Amino acid sequence: MGRGKIEIKRIENSNNRQVTYSKRRNGIIKKAREITVLCDAKVSLIIFGTSGKMHEYCSPSTTMSDILDGYQKASGRRLWDAKHEHQKEMAAMGGNMRGIHEEAMYHQREREDYEYQQMPFALRVQPMQPNLHERM
């Protein structure tokens, strides 16, 4: 026996609305997983609740970025402009710069250690109390 039909309209009671949102969100994520497994479809789902909290699902065989790129190519719609593309490239370059900086710091420490080892032994050893001989 099926369930009764409900009128699709905003639920006024906030507690009931939140419970319904949570149950339906979980249900739609479950359906996305099922269609991925049953049909080998590439599925991506993003849900934002009224609080701003994000929930997402993406098929294991793909990435969200691949899905969005495919959508952009298939539909001919630009999802983001050149500014966003530039920011994406800058973020990637920033990651590369961090790696280069860390490598440079490593080489600098290596050079300093090498220079220290090349110093004459007399310059490396400094007495902790230089006036110790004078006191005796």
C-alpha positions in Angstrom: 0.0 0.0 0.0 1.4 3.4 -1.0 1.6 6.5 1.0 -0.8 9.3 0.7 -0.2 12.3 -1.5 1.0 15.4 0.2 0.7 18.9 -1.1 4.1 20.3 -2.0 4.4 23.6 -0.2 6.7 25.1 2.4 6.4 23.5 5.8 5.6 26.2 8.3 6.7 24.4 11.5 10.5 24.7 11.6 11.1 21.5 13.5 9.0 19.5 11.0 10.8 21.3 8.1 14.2 20.4 9.5 13.3 16.7 10.0 11.8 16.6 6.5 14.9 18.3 5.0 17.2 15.8 6.7 15.2 12.7 5.6 14.8 13.9 2.0 18.4 14.9 1.8 19.5 11.5 2.9 17.0 9.9 0.5 18.3 11.9 -2.5 21.9 11.0 -1.6 20.9 7.4 -1.3 19.2 7.5 -4.8 22.4 9.2 -6.2 24.5 6.3 -4.9 22.1 3.8 -6.2 22.0 5.2 -9.8 25.8 5.3 -9.7 26.1 1.6 -8.8 23.2 0.3 -10.9 23.8 2.3 -14.1 27.5 3.2 -13.8 26.4 6.8 -14.1 28.6 9.7 -13.1 26.6 11.6 -10.5 27.4 14.8 -8.6 25.1 16.3 -6.0 25.5 19.5 -4.0 22.8 20.5 -1.4 22.8 23.7 0.7 20.4 23.8 3.6 18.9 27.0 4.9 21.7 27.3 7.5 24.2 27.3 4.7 25.6 23.9 5.5 26.7 22.0 2.4 26.2 18.3 1.8 27.6 16.7 -1.3 27.9 13.4 -3.1 30.1 12.5 -6.1 30.5 9.2 -7.8 33.7 7.4 -6.9 34.7 7.1 -10.5 34.9 10.8 -11.1 35.5 14.2 -9.3 33.2 17.1 -8.8 35.5 19.2 -11.0 35.3 16.7 -13.9 31.5 16.7 -13.6 31.3 20.5 -13.7 33.7 20.7 -16.6 31.6 18.1 -18.5 28.4 20.1 -17.7 30.0 23.3 -18.9 31.2 21.7 -22.2 27.9 19.9 -22.9 25.6 22.8 -22.0 27.7 25.6 -23.4 27.1 27.6 -20.2 30.0 29.2 -18.5 29.9 28.2 -14.8 32.7 30.6 -13.9 34.3 33.4 -15.6 38.0 34.1 -16.5 38.5 35.6 -13.0 37.7 32.3 -11.3 39.9 30.4 -13.8 42.7 32.8 -13.0 42.2 32.4 -9.2 42.3 28.6 -9.7 45.6 28.9 -11.6 47.0 31.2 -8.9 46.1 28.8 -6.1 47.9 26.0 -8.0 50.9 28.2 -8.5 50.8 29.2 -4.8 51.1 25.5 -3.9 54.1 25.1 -6.2 55.7 28.2 -4.7 55.3 26.8 -1.2 57.1 23.6 -2.3 59.9 25.6 -4.0 60.2 27.8 -0.8 60.5 24.7 1.4 63.1 23.2 -0.9 65.1 26.5 -0.9 65.0 26.6 2.9 66.3 23.0 3.0 69.2 23.8 0.7 70.0 27.0 2.7 70.2 24.9 5.9 72.4 22.4 4.1 74.7 25.2 2.9 75.0 26.7 6.4 75.8 23.3 7.9 78.5 22.8 5.2 80.0 26.2 5.8 80.0 25.6 9.6 81.9 22.3 9.0 84.4 24.1 6.8 85.3 26.6 9.6 88.5 26.0 11.5 87.9 24.1 14.7 89.2 27.0 16.8 86.5 29.3 15.5 83.7 26.8 16.1 84.6 26.1 19.7 83.8 29.1 21.9 84.2 28.9 25.6 81.0 29.4 27.6 82.8 31.6 30.1 85.7 33.4 28.3 87.1 34.9 31.5 87.4 31.6 33.3 91.2 31.5 33.0 91.5 34.9 34.4 89.6 34.0 37.6 91.9 31.1 38.5 
